Structure formats: structure tokens, C-alpha cells
Amino acid sequence: MSTNIVVLGCGLGGLSAADLLSKQLGSRATVTIVEPRAKIPLPSSLPWIVFGWREPGKIQKDLKKLTKRKNVRLVSEQVEKIDINSRSVKTQSQEFRYDKLLVSLGAELAPEEVPGLDSYSHTFYTLDGATKLRDALEDFHGGAIVVGICRTPFKCPVAPYELSLLLEEYMRRAKKKVEIQLFTPEPHPVPAAGSVISKQVERLLSSRGIKYLPKTRATKVERDRVVFEGGSALRYDLLITVPPHRSPRVVVEAGLAESSGWVPVNPQNLATKFENVYAIGDVTSIETPHGHVPYLPKAGVFALGQAEVVANNIATSITGKGQMKQWDGHGACHLQVSKSESAFLQGAFLSNPPKLEFHPASRKWYLDKVKREKNWLA
Ligand SMILES: Cc1cc2nc3c(=O)[nH]c(=O)nc-3n(C[C@H](O)[C@H](O)[C@H](O)COP(=O)(O)OP(=O)(O)OC[C@H]3O[C@@H](n4cnc5c(N)ncnc54)[C@H](O)[C@@H]3O)c2cc1C
């Protein structure tokens, strides 16, 4: 009998899991993917859209390829309800049951949580936003640029730092005079990586004349200034922010999330508190055993590693072949500092103390980032 596996959300984590499950299980399972987007962009390439180094069509993967497999079914709609008791999922036009459920719905952007943000701020956190920002940069002739992180947690803890560094270089090369300031509620950059790596990132920012404002939380945005808790404000000519993030509504309504809004899972096997229901990627909250940060940051590299473990374990439980795996919390990411150079961070984020490495910027790590983009697109 064929097992019904339902994968909710087909971003980085869901896509990888659906791909592995359908390959490993063949006719022993039907993999139903629920995802409204037809094409998935690679988020780590979004900064390259901003600076015109990539075209939007070149960083996206078409889900059609996956649906050519006989055991894959794509439902191109939003999930509207997850019913754990009846083991079913509802979309606008369909309702279906699952034997195994994988929730990989990611984190939603919620700009409305900061009044004025949606009207006045650019963001590079979506493909549309990155494309609009690219056009705005072409028309920008200099002045005060404010880059801001509105709330924690947010996806990819290095992304706003990377964007600020690339922006500084881009403006310098274009001979446009700018003053860049970066505000964040975080106490220091990339806190999950610990104080030594944080200091390296702070040094990078100051060496490029970027003013860093930690522990600074935006309360509202007006036409030409951002207002912070305590009443201080920053004037801007161009504002680029990472909007607040939240868990998708359906996840909360299904009772999968805890009070923080995110889904707690067993870090080793990504099981939720409900039988046969797993969650991976940005939608999860995983406590860390060390004091750097209470929860693991939200990163694609984690979603991919978790997808591999869950897919393997579901396939093993169905076929009885192979061995169960455990996720080890390994993560790595690039911090690109210029058009052709990148630094690189990697480590075991779930060990105590975490074992982390910082590799200073070089062309080698930039080429490594290009290679990973190519591999993902292939
Ligand atoms: C600018 C930027 C740069 C980044 N750079 C890096 C990097 O260098 N390295 C790294 O590791 N990470 C990076 N990240 C983070 C990374 O993109 C995310 O952590 C990763 O995408 C998480 O994968 P996921 O599968 O959990 O969620 P996603 O990839 O966000 O996928 C969630 C999917 O669920 C779908 N969905 C949502 N709601 C519903 C619904 N109701 N019904 C059906 N489908 C739904 C969405 O359409 C989406 O396709 C970056 C992110 C950004 C924005």
C-alpha cells in the first residue's frame, strides 16, 4: 500500500525533502506538495538581484520538474487548515488526508507590525522587494541610507550585515556619497555565532565607515525618519529593512506552535509533539544548549540539513531499509563583503560550547558561494 506523505510549503526545506522522499520511496509513497508559488527563488542570491549581478529569472527553480515524477502531486494553493485530529489538510479547493505530514511553511514577513514600514521602506527579503530596491538604487544619488532589522528572530542572521557591506562598496564604486547606518534590536551582530565572531563583523562594518546601532528597536517609520523605542530617531533618504517575521497563521491555529509562535521540535529527528507530524526550517524553534542565543537562528542551511534527516527517516520507516539519522545542528554561511570576496562561517550550533569557525574574506569563499548557487539551481 502506498503511504500518503504531505509536504506543506515547498521553499528550501520542503523542496529538498519532497525531492528526496519521492526519489527514495518510488511507488511506495505519494508525495503531495502544497505550495502556491510555481517558482522558488534562492534567497541567498537576492542581494545579487539588488546590485544587478543576477537577473530574477536566473535564481529561480521551477517546481514543474519535480511534478514530472509519477509519485509527486503539486497542489498550487495555500494551506487553509491543518487538522491534526483527522490527519487532514484543507486548501481552497481540496481536502486530503495524510499518513505522514511535513510542515515546512517557513516564516512570513509582517511589515504591518511596524506602522509606516510598508509605505516607506524597501526590503530585499523577497524577490519583488529586491528587484524594486535595485531600481531605487539606480535612481539614488547619495545621502543617508538606513539599513534596519526590525525584530528578532529573522531569517539569515548575516544577510543585513552583508547587504550593508555590499551597499557601501556599490556606492563607492558608483561615486555616490552616502552615509550608511545599521540599526538592530540585537546586542551585537550574529549573536548565535558568539562574541568573537560578532566582533569580527563589527570590525568589518566600522572599517567600511558603517555606523552600527545595536539594541535599537524601531517603533514606527515616517516619510523621512525611523523612530525608536525611547523616542530617538534617524533621518534617512533611503530606508532598507528586514521586516518583522511571524509564523504562518495555519500553524498556530493547528496547535503546532508554542507561545513564541514557532513550532517546537525534537532537534535530532524534527518530530513535533504530534505523531507522524514533522516540522523543519524557519517555522521551527529549537532551543540551543549554550547561552549565545536561546534558539537556533533561521537559516536555509539548517532547513536543508533537517530535510535530509526527515526524508531519510520517513523513507527508512516505510521501506525498513537503511538506518535512521540524527540531525547534528551543523550550519555554514557566507558573509559576502564585496563583489568578489566573501567571508565564511561554519560550525556545530548545537554542541556546548558551539564549535564555530570564521574564515576571513577571500575570493575562494566567494567562488564557493557561486558554486553552491549553481548546484542548487541544477
Ligand atoms: C535575503 C536572504 C538571504 C539569505 N541567505 C541565506 C544564506 O546565505 N544561507 C542560509 O542558510 N540561509 C539564508 N537565508 C535564509 C533562508 O532563505 C531560509 O532560512 C530558508 O528559506 C528556510 O527554508 P524553509 O523551507 O523553512 O522556508 P521557505 O524557504 O521560506 O519556504 C516556505 C514555503 O512555504 C510556502 N508557504 C507559506 N505559507 C503557506 C501556506 N499557507 N500554504 C502553502 N504554502 C505556504 C511559501 O510560499 C514558501 O515557498 C536567506 C534569506 C534571505 C531572505
Ligand as a Chemical Component Dictionary entry (heavy atoms), coordinates in Angstrom:
data_LIG
# 
_chem_comp.id                   LIG 
_chem_comp.type                 NON-POLYMER 
_chem_comp.pdbx_formal_charge   0 
_chem_comp.three_letter_code    LIG 
# 
loop_
_chem_comp_atom.comp_id 
_chem_comp_atom.atom_id 
_chem_comp_atom.alt_atom_id 
_chem_comp_atom.type_symbol 
_chem_comp_atom.charge 
_chem_comp_atom.model_Cartn_x 
_chem_comp_atom.model_Cartn_y 
_chem_comp_atom.model_Cartn_z 
_chem_comp_atom.pdbx_ordinal 
LIG C1  C1  C 0 17.961 37.786 1.623  1  
LIG C2  C2  C 0 18.121 36.446 2.253  2  
LIG C3  C3  C 0 19.347 35.816 2.219  3  
LIG C4  C4  C 0 19.504 34.577 2.809  4  
LIG N1  N1  N 0 20.724 33.978 2.757  5  
LIG C5  C5  C 0 20.904 32.775 3.325  6  
LIG C6  C6  C 0 22.176 32.143 3.295  7  
LIG O1  O1  O 0 23.137 32.653 2.704  8  
LIG N2  N2  N 0 22.294 30.952 3.917  9  
LIG C7  C7  C 0 21.245 30.358 4.576  10 
LIG O2  O2  O 0 21.423 29.282 5.132  11 
LIG N3  N3  N 0 20.033 30.949 4.623  12 
LIG C8  C8  C 0 19.833 32.128 4.018  13 
LIG N4  N4  N 0 18.612 32.727 4.065  14 
LIG C9  C9  C 0 17.525 32.113 4.870  15 
LIG C10 C10 C 0 16.798 31.045 4.108  16 
LIG O3  O3  O 0 16.285 31.550 2.916  17 
LIG C11 C11 C 0 15.652 30.480 4.930  18 
LIG O4  O4  O 0 16.135 30.157 6.207  19 
LIG C12 C12 C 0 15.091 29.244 4.244  20 
LIG O5  O5  O 0 14.471 29.627 3.049  21 
LIG C13 C13 C 0 14.141 28.483 5.144  22 
LIG O6  O6  O 0 13.594 27.417 4.447  23 
LIG P1  P1  P 0 12.114 26.930 4.784  24 
LIG O7  O7  O 0 11.844 25.791 3.879  25 
LIG O8  O8  O 0 11.927 26.765 6.226  26 
LIG O9  O9  O 0 11.197 28.186 4.392  27 
LIG P2  P2  P 0 10.997 28.891 2.943  28 
LIG O10 O10 O 0 12.163 28.639 2.068  29 
LIG O11 O11 O 0 10.644 30.305 3.247  30 
LIG O12 O12 O 0 9.745  28.149 2.374  31 
LIG C14 C14 C 0 8.461  28.251 2.920  32 
LIG C15 C15 C 0 7.461  27.964 1.799  33 
LIG O13 O13 O 0 6.162  27.831 2.360  34 
LIG C16 C16 C 0 5.239  28.430 1.483  35 
LIG N5  N5  N 0 4.053  28.801 2.253  36 
LIG C17 C17 C 0 3.926  29.707 3.239  37 
LIG N6  N6  N 0 2.668  29.741 3.722  38 
LIG C18 C18 C 0 1.964  28.809 3.011  39 
LIG C19 C19 C 0 0.619  28.342 3.055  40 
LIG N7  N7  N 0 -0.288 28.821 3.912  41 
LIG N8  N8  N 0 0.275  27.371 2.185  42 
LIG C20 C20 C 0 1.175  26.823 1.321  43 
LIG N9  N9  N 0 2.469  27.224 1.244  44 
LIG C21 C21 C 0 2.843  28.210 2.081  45 
LIG C22 C22 C 0 5.975  29.648 0.924  46 
LIG O14 O14 O 0 5.422  30.073 -0.305 47 
LIG C23 C23 C 0 7.387  29.113 0.783  48 
LIG O15 O15 O 0 7.671  28.627 -0.505 49 
LIG C24 C24 C 0 18.405 33.954 3.440  50 
LIG C25 C25 C 0 17.156 34.565 3.451  51 
LIG C26 C26 C 0 17.004 35.801 2.857  52 
LIG C27 C27 C 0 15.642 36.448 2.859  53 
# 
loop_
_chem_comp_bond.comp_id 
_chem_comp_bond.atom_id_1 
_chem_comp_bond.atom_id_2 
_chem_comp_bond.value_order 
_chem_comp_bond.pdbx_ordinal 
LIG C1  C2  SING 1  
LIG C2  C3  SING 2  
LIG C2  C26 DOUB 3  
LIG C3  C4  DOUB 4  
LIG C4  N1  SING 5  
LIG C4  C24 SING 6  
LIG N1  C5  DOUB 7  
LIG C5  C6  SING 8  
LIG C5  C8  SING 9  
LIG C6  O1  DOUB 10 
LIG C6  N2  SING 11 
LIG N2  C7  SING 12 
LIG C7  O2  DOUB 13 
LIG C7  N3  SING 14 
LIG N3  C8  DOUB 15 
LIG C8  N4  SING 16 
LIG N4  C9  SING 17 
LIG N4  C24 SING 18 
LIG C9  C10 SING 19 
LIG C10 O3  SING 20 
LIG C10 C11 SING 21 
LIG C11 O4  SING 22 
LIG C11 C12 SING 23 
LIG C12 O5  SING 24 
LIG C12 C13 SING 25 
LIG C13 O6  SING 26 
LIG O6  P1  SING 27 
LIG P1  O7  DOUB 28 
LIG P1  O8  SING 29 
LIG P1  O9  SING 30 
LIG O9  P2  SING 31 
LIG P2  O10 DOUB 32 
LIG P2  O11 SING 33 
LIG P2  O12 SING 34 
LIG O12 C14 SING 35 
LIG C14 C15 SING 36 
LIG C15 O13 SING 37 
LIG C15 C23 SING 38 
LIG O13 C16 SING 39 
LIG C16 N5  SING 40 
LIG C16 C22 SING 41 
LIG N5  C17 SING 42 
LIG N5  C21 SING 43 
LIG C17 N6  DOUB 44 
LIG N6  C18 SING 45 
LIG C18 C19 SING 46 
LIG C18 C21 DOUB 47 
LIG C19 N7  SING 48 
LIG C19 N8  DOUB 49 
LIG N8  C20 SING 50 
LIG C20 N9  DOUB 51 
LIG N9  C21 SING 52 
LIG C22 O14 SING 53 
LIG C22 C23 SING 54 
LIG C23 O15 SING 55 
LIG C24 C25 DOUB 56 
LIG C25 C26 SING 57 
LIG C26 C27 SING 58 
# 
